[in-house]
């Protein structure tokens, strides 16, 4: 597939628009003292986050995060030791992961949460023999009166 000159110009225009709309990363490092990735942006803003909250880095060890490469546009970072990439605008928009991934993480946290209400409901269920059994849906045979 050949790329035309017009397509190159359009891609460059699109890239410039993205760079204008989002702050670019100028420095990135993993701070072992606080166990966080620290990003510095061209706007002067510094942002840090736990790698366990970022999709693709949740199982990374500190040694995996020592080397961070910044894309030429400043809109992406790469962790070569684990071959993981983060697109900064999506990271910020989705708070460190895609919406689907975050929903799964929030679901895990919600299910694991222990509250007085959940404890009381479990105690009440236990008094009556535990969680009610699922009952099969009623079936109607065709050809016979119901």
FIPA-438087 format. One record per residue: x, y, z of N, C-alpha, C, O, CB in turn; residue number from 1; residue in three letters. Coordinates in pm, 1 decimal. Each point is the difference from the previous one (the first is absolute). Glycine has a CB too. Example, Ala and Ser with C-alpha at 12.3 -4.5 7.8 and 13.67 -1.06 7.14 Angstrom:
2
<<1319.0,-569.0,780.0>,<-89.0,119.0,0.0>,<90.0,120.0,0.0>,<103.6,-1.9,66.5>,<-292.8,-115.4,58.1>,1,'ALA'>
<<154.2,222.3,-196.6>,<82.0,119.0,6.0>,<-77.0,109.0,73.0>,<50.9,110.8,16.9>,<67.5,-173.6,-231.4>,2,'SER'>
This chain:
146
<<84.0,-116.9,0.0>,<-84.0,116.9,0.0>,<89.0,123.8,0.0>,<84.0,15.8,88.5>,<-268.8,-140.1,32.7>,1,'UNK'>
<<167.6,209.2,-216.4>,<77.3,123.5,-9.3>,<-71.6,112.9,73.3>,<-122.2,13.2,-6.5>,<217.5,-87.8,-214.2>,2,'UNK'>
<<-16.9,154.5,289.8>,<-55.1,115.5,70.4>,<24.0,122.1,-87.2>,<111.6,24.5,-45.8>,<-71.2,-128.8,275.5>,3,'UNK'>
<<-145.4,179.3,-251.5>,<11.1,118.0,-86.0>,<50.5,119.6,80.4>,<-5.1,1.2,123.0>,<-181.7,-87.9,-268.5>,4,'UNK'>
<<235.0,185.7,73.9>,<47.4,123.8,61.5>,<-114.5,68.7,75.2>,<21.1,57.7,106.6>,<152.6,-31.4,-289.0>,5,'UNK'>
<<-292.3,-32.7,127.3>,<-117.8,60.3,63.9>,<-29.4,-67.9,133.5>,<-34.4,66.8,97.5>,<-59.3,-8.6,-323.9>,6,'UNK'>
<<107.2,-190.7,231.1>,<-23.9,-73.3,124.5>,<104.0,35.8,106.5>,<-32.3,7.8,118.6>,<-70.0,-194.9,-251.4>,7,'UNK'>
<<225.9,208.6,90.7>,<105.5,39.3,93.6>,<-29.8,137.7,57.8>,<13.1,21.4,120.5>,<154.6,-159.3,-247.8>,8,'UNK'>
<<-207.3,230.2,42.1>,<-34.3,135.0,45.9>,<-117.7,-5.1,97.4>,<1.2,66.6,103.5>,<82.7,30.0,-321.1>,9,'UNK'>
<<-184.6,-175.7,183.9>,<-117.9,-12.6,86.7>,<37.3,-63.5,134.5>,<-49.6,43.3,104.1>,<-97.0,-64.0,-308.5>,10,'UNK'>
<<232.3,-80.0,203.7>,<43.3,-64.2,124.3>,<78.1,98.2,87.0>,<-18.9,4.2,121.6>,<26.9,-226.5,-239.1>,11,'UNK'>
<<79.5,301.1,55.6>,<74.9,100.8,74.8>,<-93.0,105.3,59.4>,<19.5,44.0,113.3>,<177.3,-82.5,-262.8>,12,'UNK'>
<<-296.5,78.2,73.8>,<-98.0,98.6,47.3>,<-77.0,-57.2,120.3>,<-23.0,68.4,99.7>,<1.2,28.3,-335.0>,13,'UNK'>
<<-16.6,-222.5,222.5>,<-72.8,-66.3,108.8>,<87.8,-8.9,125.8>,<-47.3,24.6,110.9>,<-86.1,-157.6,-280.6>,14,'UNK'>
<<260.4,98.0,151.8>,<92.8,-9.3,112.7>,<21.8,133.7,68.6>,<5.2,7.4,122.7>,<105.4,-196.0,-237.9>,15,'UNK'>
<<-97.8,293.5,36.4>,<17.3,134.2,56.8>,<-123.5,42.5,78.8>,<11.7,63.9,104.5>,<141.0,-4.3,-294.5>,16,'UNK'>
<<-270.8,-94.9,140.1>,<-124.2,32.5,71.5>,<-4.8,-73.8,133.7>,<-41.3,57.1,100.9>,<-78.0,-19.6,-320.5>,17,'UNK'>
<<161.4,-163.9,220.8>,<3.3,-77.7,124.3>,<97.1,63.4,99.7>,<-31.8,13.8,118.1>,<-24.8,-224.0,-246.2>,18,'UNK'>
<<174.9,248.6,80.0>,<98.9,61.2,88.0>,<-50.0,131.9,56.1>,<27.6,32.9,115.4>,<153.3,-143.4,-245.6>,19,'UNK'>
<<-254.9,187.1,49.1>,<-52.5,128.5,46.2>,<-109.8,-19.3,104.1>,<-16.7,83.4,89.0>,<72.8,16.9,-311.2>,20,'UNK'>
<<-130.2,-208.9,211.5>,<-113.0,-24.2,89.9>,<41.8,-63.6,132.7>,<-74.9,7.1,97.4>,<-68.2,-32.1,-298.7>,21,'UNK'>
<<261.2,-36.8,206.9>,<42.4,-71.8,120.5>,<141.1,41.3,39.3>,<85.0,24.4,-85.6>,<-232.8,-218.1,24.3>,22,'UNK'>
<<171.5,201.1,191.3>,<134.3,28.9,49.4>,<90.7,-118.7,-30.0>,<-42.9,-115.2,6.0>,<-49.7,264.8,176.6>,23,'UNK'>
<<217.3,-120.8,-214.8>,<95.7,-106.1,-30.6>,<91.9,-28.2,117.8>,<32.5,89.5,78.0>,<-41.8,-24.1,-317.9>,24,'UNK'>
<<50.5,-190.7,251.5>,<92.0,-40.6,106.3>,<141.4,41.0,-39.4>,<44.4,-26.1,-111.8>,<-193.9,-169.0,177.4>,25,'UNK'>
<<219.4,259.2,26.7>,<138.8,39.0,-24.9>,<98.5,-84.3,80.9>,<117.6,-9.6,-35.1>,<-196.6,241.3,-13.0>,26,'UNK'>
<<30.7,-292.7,156.2>,<85.1,-86.4,82.3>,<-87.4,-106.3,65.3>,<-115.6,25.0,34.3>,<280.6,164.0,8.5>,27,'UNK'>
<<-107.9,-308.1,-26.2>,<-72.7,-110.2,64.2>,<99.4,-83.8,78.6>,<110.3,-28.4,-46.9>,<-285.5,24.4,-137.1>,28,'UNK'>
<<134.8,-35.2,304.3>,<87.6,-82.7,82.7>,<-84.5,-79.4,98.5>,<-113.6,36.1,30.9>,<302.7,130.2,-54.4>,29,'UNK'>
<<-130.8,-275.3,71.9>,<-63.3,-77.0,106.6>,<70.1,35.8,130.0>,<121.8,-14.1,10.7>,<-185.3,-176.3,-168.7>,30,'UNK'>
<<-11.6,236.3,256.3>,<54.7,37.4,129.9>,<-21.4,-116.6,96.4>,<-111.3,-23.0,47.4>,<66.1,270.8,-89.6>,31,'UNK'>
<<153.3,-321.2,70.7>,<-10.3,-117.2,88.2>,<-37.6,39.5,142.6>,<-63.1,-77.9,71.5>,<233.0,-38.7,-213.1>,32,'UNK'>
<<-131.9,235.6,182.5>,<-29.0,44.4,136.7>,<-149.0,8.9,29.1>,<-44.0,-29.2,111.2>,<256.7,154.6,-115.4>,33,'UNK'>
<<-289.5,-85.5,-94.9>,<-145.0,12.1,18.9>,<-77.2,-100.5,-85.1>,<-123.1,0.0,-0.6>,<154.6,242.2,52.1>,34,'UNK'>
<<41.0,-327.6,-123.2>,<-60.1,-104.3,-86.3>,<-99.4,59.2,-99.4>,<-112.0,-48.9,-14.8>,<140.8,-116.5,200.1>,35,'UNK'>
<<14.4,271.3,-252.8>,<-88.5,66.8,-95.8>,<76.8,39.7,-125.9>,<120.4,25.3,3.7>,<-262.2,59.4,186.3>,36,'UNK'>
<<70.0,-80.0,-299.7>,<53.9,52.9,-124.6>,<-27.0,149.8,1.2>,<-111.8,43.4,27.3>,<74.8,-263.3,-155.3>,37,'UNK'>
<<138.9,297.7,98.4>,<-11.8,145.7,2.9>,<20.1,52.3,-141.6>,<102.8,-25.4,-62.8>,<-19.3,37.0,303.2>,38,'UNK'>
<<-182.7,61.5,-289.7>,<6.8,60.9,-132.6>,<6.0,151.2,15.1>,<-74.3,58.1,79.1>,<-53.2,-251.2,-181.6>,39,'UNK'>
<<216.1,256.6,26.4>,<5.8,145.8,-5.8>,<-47.3,42.4,-138.0>,<42.7,-56.1,-101.0>,<149.4,67.4,268.6>,40,'UNK'>
<<-280.4,87.7,-171.7>,<-59.0,46.0,-125.8>,<57.8,134.4,-41.5>,<56.3,73.2,81.4>,<-266.2,-197.7,-27.3>,41,'UNK'>
<<194.8,155.6,-182.8>,<51.9,125.7,-52.7>,<-75.7,121.4,53.8>,<40.9,113.4,-24.9>,<28.5,-235.9,-180.2>,42,'UNK'>
<<-176.4,101.5,276.8>,<-75.9,109.0,61.9>,<51.6,33.6,139.5>,<-46.0,96.2,61.5>,<-153.0,-166.3,-193.8>,43,'UNK'>
<<295.0,-9.3,183.2>,<51.4,19.4,134.6>,<-67.0,-91.1,102.1>,<42.5,-5.3,115.4>,<7.0,239.7,-176.5>,44,'UNK'>
<<-152.7,-305.2,20.2>,<-71.4,-91.4,88.6>,<79.1,-128.8,18.4>,<56.2,-53.3,-95.6>,<-275.4,151.4,21.9>,45,'UNK'>
<<223.3,-147.4,196.1>,<54.4,-132.6,29.4>,<-115.2,-87.4,45.7>,<-86.3,44.3,75.8>,<315.2,49.2,-12.9>,46,'UNK'>
<<-230.0,-217.3,-109.1>,<-105.5,-94.5,34.3>,<66.5,-129.8,42.3>,<91.1,-48.3,-67.2>,<-256.1,155.3,-95.1>,47,'UNK'>
<<119.8,-163.5,273.2>,<53.3,-129.8,40.9>,<-116.0,-94.9,24.4>,<-109.3,41.4,38.7>,<314.1,66.2,64.3>,48,'UNK'>
<<-178.9,-236.2,-126.5>,<-102.7,-101.3,19.6>,<65.9,-133.5,30.8>,<115.2,-24.8,-35.7>,<-272.2,147.0,-119.3>,49,'UNK'>
<<81.5,-206.1,221.2>,<47.7,-134.4,30.5>,<-8.5,-85.1,-125.8>,<-103.2,1.6,-67.1>,<29.7,19.6,308.7>,50,'UNK'>
<<177.7,-95.0,-275.7>,<-7.1,-85.0,-119.2>,<-108.5,-106.9,11.5>,<-48.2,-49.8,-101.7>,<291.2,90.5,65.6>,51,'UNK'>
<<-281.5,-76.2,157.3>,<-104.1,-101.9,18.9>,<-136.6,49.7,-45.8>,<-92.3,-79.5,-17.8>,<221.9,-12.2,210.4>,52,'UNK'>
<<-142.8,223.9,-211.9>,<-125.7,57.5,-46.9>,<-2.1,22.9,-150.4>,<-98.7,51.2,-52.9>,<74.7,55.9,274.1>,53,'UNK'>
<<129.7,-143.5,-290.4>,<7.8,24.1,-144.2>,<-6.5,-131.6,-76.4>,<72.1,-95.2,30.0>,<63.8,302.8,10.8>,54,'UNK'>
<<-222.7,-210.5,-138.7>,<-17.7,-119.7,-82.5>,<131.4,-35.2,-68.8>,<60.8,84.2,-66.0>,<-304.3,-27.6,29.8>,55,'UNK'>
<<286.7,-180.9,52.1>,<124.6,-46.3,-59.6>,<117.1,4.0,96.3>,<102.0,-65.0,-23.0>,<-187.2,143.2,-193.5>,56,'UNK'>
<<71.1,-2.0,324.8>,<107.7,10.4,98.8>,<-39.3,-59.2,134.2>,<80.7,-0.5,93.0>,<-1.1,204.4,-209.0>,57,'UNK'>
<<-201.3,-253.4,127.9>,<-50.4,-43.8,130.3>,<80.4,-113.8,62.0>,<-3.4,-17.3,121.9>,<-219.5,88.4,-197.4>,58,'UNK'>
<<295.0,-149.0,-4.8>,<79.3,-111.4,53.5>,<150.6,25.7,-11.1>,<80.1,-89.9,25.7>,<-266.3,-65.1,-87.9>,59,'UNK'>
<<224.4,275.6,24.6>,<141.7,32.5,-18.8>,<72.2,9.4,134.1>,<-56.0,45.3,99.9>,<-1.2,77.3,-311.4>,60,'UNK'>
<<182.1,-166.4,210.9>,<86.3,13.3,117.1>,<77.0,131.2,-11.9>,<13.1,52.8,-110.5>,<7.8,-305.9,135.4>,61,'UNK'>
<<29.9,306.5,84.5>,<76.4,124.6,-7.3>,<114.0,-4.6,-101.8>,<25.0,99.1,-68.6>,<-83.1,-61.7,306.0>,62,'UNK'>
<<127.0,-150.5,-248.1>,<110.8,-11.5,-96.1>,<-48.6,11.5,-144.3>,<76.5,39.5,-88.0>,<45.2,-184.0,251.5>,63,'UNK'>
<<-248.5,110.3,-188.5>,<-56.1,9.5,-135.1>,<-26.5,144.4,-40.6>,<-16.1,29.6,-118.4>,<-86.4,-254.2,149.9>,64,'UNK'>
<<97.9,313.9,66.2>,<-41.9,137.7,-25.7>,<115.1,99.8,1.6>,<-22.0,120.3,-13.4>,<-195.6,-179.0,113.0>,65,'UNK'>
<<339.9,9.6,-83.1>,<115.9,89.0,8.2>,<26.1,77.6,-128.2>,<48.6,113.0,4.9>,<47.3,-269.9,158.5>,66,'UNK'>
<<-127.5,97.7,-277.9>,<25.4,65.1,-128.6>,<-133.6,38.9,-62.0>,<-86.0,-85.0,-23.0>,<300.6,-47.1,-11.0>,67,'UNK'>
<<-231.1,261.5,7.1>,<-122.0,50.5,-63.6>,<42.0,85.3,-118.8>,<81.7,91.1,13.4>,<-212.4,-93.8,206.6>,68,'UNK'>
<<74.2,-27.7,-335.9>,<27.2,77.6,-121.1>,<-121.2,86.9,-31.2>,<-114.2,-42.7,16.6>,<269.0,-137.6,-105.8>,69,'UNK'>
<<-128.7,302.1,44.2>,<-107.1,93.2,-36.5>,<-7.7,5.7,-151.4>,<102.6,10.2,-67.3>,<-70.5,126.9,279.0>,70,'UNK'>
<<-153.3,-143.7,-265.8>,<-17.2,7.1,-145.5>,<40.5,139.2,-49.3>,<-3.5,95.7,77.4>,<-184.5,-266.8,-68.5>,71,'UNK'>
<<226.2,183.9,-136.0>,<39.4,130.7,-53.1>,<-107.9,107.5,16.9>,<31.8,117.5,18.5>,<110.7,-238.4,-181.5>,72,'UNK'>
<<-268.8,81.1,156.8>,<-108.4,97.8,15.2>,<-20.6,40.4,145.6>,<-61.1,103.2,27.6>,<-48.0,-199.9,-229.5>,73,'UNK'>
<<159.5,15.8,295.0>,<-23.5,25.2,141.4>,<-134.8,-50.2,47.5>,<-37.6,22.0,115.1>,<183.6,174.1,-134.5>,74,'UNK'>
<<-219.1,-263.3,-68.0>,<-134.2,-47.3,34.3>,<-2.0,-146.7,42.5>,<-106.3,-53.9,30.8>,<15.6,220.2,-191.0>,75,'UNK'>
<<206.8,-231.0,162.0>,<5.0,-140.5,39.1>,<126.9,-30.4,76.7>,<101.8,67.2,-16.7>,<-238.5,-126.9,-182.3>,76,'UNK'>
<<129.6,-42.7,283.9>,<119.0,-48.9,69.2>,<7.6,-151.1,-19.4>,<-101.8,-68.1,-12.9>,<91.3,256.6,184.7>,77,'UNK'>
<<133.1,-238.8,-173.4>,<24.3,-141.8,-26.8>,<91.4,-55.7,108.5>,<96.7,64.5,40.6>,<-125.5,-29.7,-290.6>,78,'UNK'>
<<-2.9,-155.3,296.1>,<80.1,-71.8,98.6>,<61.4,-119.9,-71.4>,<-64.1,-104.7,-9.7>,<-83.7,180.0,205.9>,79,'UNK'>
<<271.9,-62.3,-246.7>,<58.8,-104.9,-83.4>,<22.4,-133.5,70.9>,<-2.5,-104.1,-65.7>,<109.6,285.5,-58.8>,80,'UNK'>
<<-85.7,-182.0,253.9>,<26.4,-126.2,69.6>,<-121.4,-92.1,0.6>,<14.8,-122.0,7.7>,<150.2,241.5,134.4>,81,'UNK'>
<<-284.7,-62.1,-150.2>,<-121.9,-82.0,-1.9>,<-82.1,25.1,-126.3>,<-111.9,-49.5,-12.9>,<108.7,53.1,263.3>,82,'UNK'>
<<59.5,73.4,-343.0>,<-65.0,32.1,-127.0>,<-143.2,50.9,21.1>,<-95.0,-49.9,-60.2>,<237.0,-124.3,-51.9>,83,'UNK'>
<<-154.2,274.0,198.5>,<-130.8,59.8,28.6>,<0.9,145.8,-43.4>,<99.0,70.9,17.7>,<-135.1,-228.5,176.8>,84,'UNK'>
<<-75.1,201.1,-251.4>,<-15.1,137.8,-45.6>,<-120.7,63.4,66.7>,<-101.5,-65.8,23.1>,<208.5,8.3,-243.2>,85,'UNK'>
<<-95.0,185.6,250.6>,<-113.5,76.7,49.9>,<-15.5,123.6,-87.4>,<95.9,74.0,-21.9>,<-61.6,-158.6,259.7>,86,'UNK'>
<<-155.4,106.2,-287.3>,<-32.3,120.0,-76.5>,<-53.5,101.0,100.5>,<-105.8,-21.1,59.3>,<54.6,-109.0,-275.9>,87,'UNK'>
<<123.3,238.5,235.6>,<-27.6,92.2,109.9>,<-140.4,61.0,-5.4>,<-66.6,2.2,103.5>,<309.3,46.9,-98.4>,88,'UNK'>
<<-292.0,0.7,-119.6>,<-136.9,54.1,0.5>,<-105.0,-102.8,43.8>,<-92.0,33.8,74.4>,<161.9,120.7,-256.9>,89,'UNK'>
<<-56.9,-278.5,137.2>,<-95.6,-103.4,41.2>,<18.7,-34.8,146.9>,<-97.3,-26.1,70.8>,<94.4,-65.5,-304.4>,90,'UNK'>
<<126.9,91.2,279.4>,<30.2,-28.7,139.3>,<-68.9,101.7,90.6>,<-60.5,-36.1,100.9>,<281.5,-65.0,-167.8>,91,'UNK'>
<<-211.3,226.9,30.1>,<-62.1,104.7,81.0>,<-151.4,-3.0,-15.3>,<-72.3,11.6,98.9>,<278.3,129.7,-122.8>,92,'UNK'>
<<-254.9,-156.7,-98.7>,<-145.1,-2.4,-22.7>,<-66.5,-116.0,71.9>,<-107.6,16.3,57.5>,<143.9,91.6,-278.3>,93,'UNK'>
<<26.1,-224.4,218.3>,<-59.3,-118.1,62.1>,<53.8,-26.2,139.3>,<-28.1,-104.9,57.9>,<-2.2,10.6,-283.2>,94,'UNK'>
<<107.4,187.6,280.4>,<68.3,-14.2,128.1>,<77.9,-129.7,6.5>,<-30.0,-89.3,79.3>,<-147.6,225.5,28.7>,95,'UNK'>
<<277.4,-144.4,-192.6>,<102.5,-103.1,2.9>,<-42.4,-135.1,-55.4>,<59.7,-101.5,35.9>,<28.2,218.7,157.3>,96,'UNK'>
<<-186.7,-121.7,-277.7>,<-40.8,-123.2,-67.2>,<-123.6,24.6,-83.8>,<-64.4,104.2,12.5>,<161.8,-240.6,172.9>,97,'UNK'>
<<-130.4,41.7,-270.0>,<-121.4,13.9,-80.2>,<-120.9,-8.1,91.7>,<8.5,-53.7,110.5>,<105.2,-47.2,-313.0>,98,'UNK'>
<<-225.2,153.6,157.1>,<-121.8,-1.4,81.7>,<-39.2,-143.7,37.5>,<-44.9,-25.6,111.7>,<-32.0,238.3,-224.8>,99,'UNK'>
<<94.0,-304.9,19.6>,<-35.9,-139.9,26.3>,<88.4,-59.5,110.3>,<-48.8,-67.2,90.9>,<-26.9,42.8,-330.5>,100,'UNK'>
<<206.3,50.3,229.8>,<92.8,-51.2,99.8>,<-31.1,59.8,136.8>,<0.2,-71.1,100.5>,<176.1,41.9,-277.7>,101,'UNK'>
<<-203.3,161.2,181.7>,<-30.7,64.9,126.6>,<-128.0,-54.7,61.3>,<-9.0,-16.5,121.6>,<125.3,221.0,-202.2>,102,'UNK'>
<<-215.6,-232.5,-3.9>,<-125.4,-56.2,50.6>,<25.9,-135.2,65.9>,<-57.9,-30.7,104.2>,<-71.5,151.2,-284.2>,103,'UNK'>
<<216.1,-201.0,119.6>,<33.5,-130.4,57.9>,<71.8,17.4,133.6>,<-28.0,-72.6,95.4>,<43.9,-26.4,-326.3>,104,'UNK'>
<<76.7,195.0,238.1>,<71.7,24.5,124.8>,<-95.1,48.9,108.7>,<9.1,-42.9,115.0>,<198.3,96.1,-245.6>,105,'UNK'>
<<-298.6,36.6,94.0>,<-96.0,51.6,97.3>,<-94.9,-109.6,46.1>,<-39.6,-2.6,116.5>,<55.3,228.7,-222.1>,106,'UNK'>
<<-52.4,-316.1,15.8>,<-86.6,-111.4,37.0>,<67.1,-91.8,99.8>,<-63.5,-46.8,94.5>,<-44.0,60.1,-317.3>,107,'UNK'>
<<237.0,-39.5,202.2>,<75.0,-83.2,94.6>,<3.5,66.0,137.6>,<-20.3,-65.4,102.3>,<160.5,-25.3,-291.0>,108,'UNK'>
<<-114.2,220.7,189.2>,<9.3,72.3,126.7>,<-134.8,1.3,71.0>,<-6.4,-17.1,121.7>,<190.4,159.6,-215.8>,109,'UNK'>
<<-291.1,-122.5,19.2>,<-133.3,3.1,60.1>,<-39.3,-133.6,57.7>,<-58.6,-6.1,108.0>,<-4.4,182.7,-267.3>,110,'UNK'>
<<94.2,-283.7,89.3>,<-33.9,-133.2,48.3>,<80.2,-39.2,122.9>,<-47.2,-77.0,83.7>,<-11.4,14.7,-315.6>,111,'UNK'>
<<179.1,114.9,242.8>,<85.8,-33.8,112.6>,<-24.9,89.2,121.2>,<46.6,-29.8,110.0>,<122.9,-49.8,-272.6>,112,'UNK'>
<<-242.5,188.5,142.7>,<-23.1,94.4,109.0>,<-82.0,-64.6,110.7>,<-93.7,-75.5,-26.1>,<105.2,265.8,-136.2>,113,'UNK'>
<<24.8,-159.9,284.8>,<-73.9,-51.3,115.1>,<-64.2,119.1,69.7>,<69.4,88.6,49.8>,<88.1,-288.1,-21.4>,114,'UNK'>
<<-288.4,201.1,-25.2>,<-72.7,108.6,64.2>,<-92.8,-58.9,105.6>,<-32.4,-118.7,-4.9>,<45.2,261.1,-205.0>,115,'UNK'>
<<-55.1,-61.2,303.9>,<-95.5,-49.5,99.9>,<-127.8,-54.5,-64.2>,<-57.5,-97.2,49.1>,<149.8,263.2,113.2>,116,'UNK'>
<<-136.8,-104.0,-271.4>,<-121.2,-45.7,-67.6>,<19.1,-139.8,-59.3>,<-88.1,-85.2,11.2>,<29.0,324.0,-62.0>,117,'UNK'>
<<175.4,-262.0,-12.9>,<26.4,-132.2,-58.2>,<12.4,-105.5,109.9>,<-47.9,-112.3,-15.5>,<164.2,220.8,-180.3>,118,'UNK'>
<<-52.7,-72.5,305.0>,<16.8,-92.8,111.0>,<-136.6,-38.6,58.1>,<-25.1,-117.4,27.2>,<251.7,218.1,23.9>,119,'UNK'>
<<-314.6,-1.8,-32.0>,<-133.5,-26.2,54.8>,<-80.2,-89.6,-94.7>,<-67.1,-93.1,44.3>,<71.9,315.5,75.3>,120,'UNK'>
<<2.2,-194.2,-249.7>,<-72.9,-81.5,-97.8>,<50.5,-144.0,1.6>,<-79.4,-93.6,-9.5>,<43.0,297.2,-133.8>,121,'UNK'>
<<167.4,-221.9,155.4>,<56.5,-135.1,4.3>,<-45.7,-73.4,126.1>,<-29.2,-119.5,-4.7>,<229.2,198.4,-126.9>,122,'UNK'>
<<-206.2,-7.9,243.6>,<-46.4,-61.9,124.6>,<-146.3,-41.2,-11.1>,<-37.9,-108.3,44.3>,<203.1,245.9,85.2>,123,'UNK'>
<<-247.2,-51.3,-188.6>,<-142.2,-31.5,-17.9>,<-17.3,-120.5,-92.6>,<-82.2,-87.7,26.7>,<23.7,330.3,9.2>,124,'UNK'>
<<135.1,-246.6,-143.5>,<-6.6,-114.5,-91.1>,<43.0,-127.7,71.0>,<-56.1,-106.7,-24.7>,<101.3,258.6,-170.0>,125,'UNK'>
<<53.8,-141.6,282.4>,<48.5,-116.4,72.9>,<-103.8,-55.8,96.3>,<-7.8,-121.2,20.0>,<236.8,212.3,-40.8>,126,'UNK'>
<<-308.0,-3.8,80.0>,<-104.2,-44.1,93.8>,<-106.0,-84.2,-69.6>,<-57.0,-91.3,59.9>,<97.1,296.3,76.7>,127,'UNK'>
<<-65.8,-174.4,-261.8>,<-105.0,-72.6,-72.6>,<58.2,-109.1,-89.7>,<-63.3,-41.0,-97.3>,<-77.8,247.3,102.9>,128,'UNK'>
<<259.6,-252.5,26.6>,<56.9,-110.5,-76.3>,<91.0,43.2,-112.9>,<34.4,-81.5,-85.6>,<-234.4,-44.8,143.2>,129,'UNK'>
<<239.1,249.6,-60.0>,<92.5,46.5,-103.3>,<-70.9,64.6,-117.3>,<-119.0,31.1,5.1>,<273.6,-210.2,62.8>,130,'UNK'>
<<-79.2,197.9,-171.1>,<-53.4,65.0,-119.3>,<-110.7,-86.4,-59.8>,<14.5,-121.8,-10.1>,<208.4,233.5,-34.4>,131,'UNK'>
<<-333.1,-49.0,5.1>,<-109.2,-77.4,-60.5>,<46.4,-68.8,-127.8>,<77.8,55.4,-77.6>,<-244.5,104.3,175.4>,132,'UNK'>
<<117.2,-282.0,-117.9>,<34.5,-74.0,-121.3>,<-71.3,61.5,-118.9>,<-110.2,53.4,11.8>,<144.9,-264.3,120.8>,133,'UNK'>
<<30.0,202.2,-245.6>,<-63.5,46.7,-123.2>,<-107.0,-100.5,-39.0>,<21.9,-121.1,5.0>,<189.5,240.1,-81.2>,134,'UNK'>
<<-325.8,-68.1,37.7>,<-107.7,-89.5,-43.2>,<-4.7,0.7,-151.1>,<11.2,105.9,-61.8>,<-144.2,-64.0,273.0>,135,'UNK'>
<<116.7,-158.3,-272.1>,<-5.6,-3.3,-146.4>,<-126.3,70.3,-49.0>,<-103.4,-0.6,66.7>,<233.9,-215.7,-69.6>,136,'UNK'>
<<-119.8,275.7,-113.2>,<-114.6,67.9,-59.5>,<-105.7,-103.5,-35.8>,<31.6,-113.4,-35.9>,<116.2,298.9,-53.6>,137,'UNK'>
<<-272.5,-144.7,99.8>,<-110.1,-90.6,-34.2>,<4.1,-30.3,-148.5>,<25.1,88.2,-82.1>,<-166.3,3.1,269.9>,138,'UNK'>
<<116.1,-218.1,-221.5>,<-1.4,-38.6,-140.7>,<-140.7,-42.9,-37.9>,<-70.9,-62.7,78.6>,<313.5,-8.1,-68.7>,139,'UNK'>
<<-280.7,104.9,-128.7>,<-130.9,-38.2,-52.6>,<23.8,-86.8,-121.2>,<70.3,39.8,-92.9>,<-181.8,172.1,178.3>,140,'UNK'>
<<52.2,-332.3,-84.9>,<15.8,-89.4,-113.8>,<-98.1,42.3,-107.1>,<-116.4,28.8,28.1>,<192.8,-219.8,119.5>,141,'UNK'>
<<-28.8,194.4,-269.1>,<-88.4,39.5,-109.5>,<-95.0,-113.7,-33.1>,<36.2,-117.4,8.1>,<140.1,271.4,-99.8>,142,'UNK'>
<<-295.1,-118.5,55.4>,<-99.0,-99.4,-38.9>,<-85.5,-46.0,115.8>,<-99.5,-69.2,-21.4>,<252.5,-2.6,-156.2>,143,'UNK'>
<<-117.6,107.9,299.5>,<-79.3,-38.1,116.4>,<-56.5,126.0,63.9>,<65.7,104.0,-0.2>,<76.1,-310.8,38.6>,144,'UNK'>
<<-261.5,199.1,15.5>,<-55.0,117.7,67.4>,<83.5,32.5,123.8>,<50.9,-89.0,68.1>,<-282.9,33.3,-152.9>,145,'UNK'>
<<244.1,180.6,110.8>,<81.6,43.6,112.9>,<-71.4,-8.0,131.2>,<57.2,33.7,103.6>,<60.8,112.8,-255.9>,146,'UNK'>
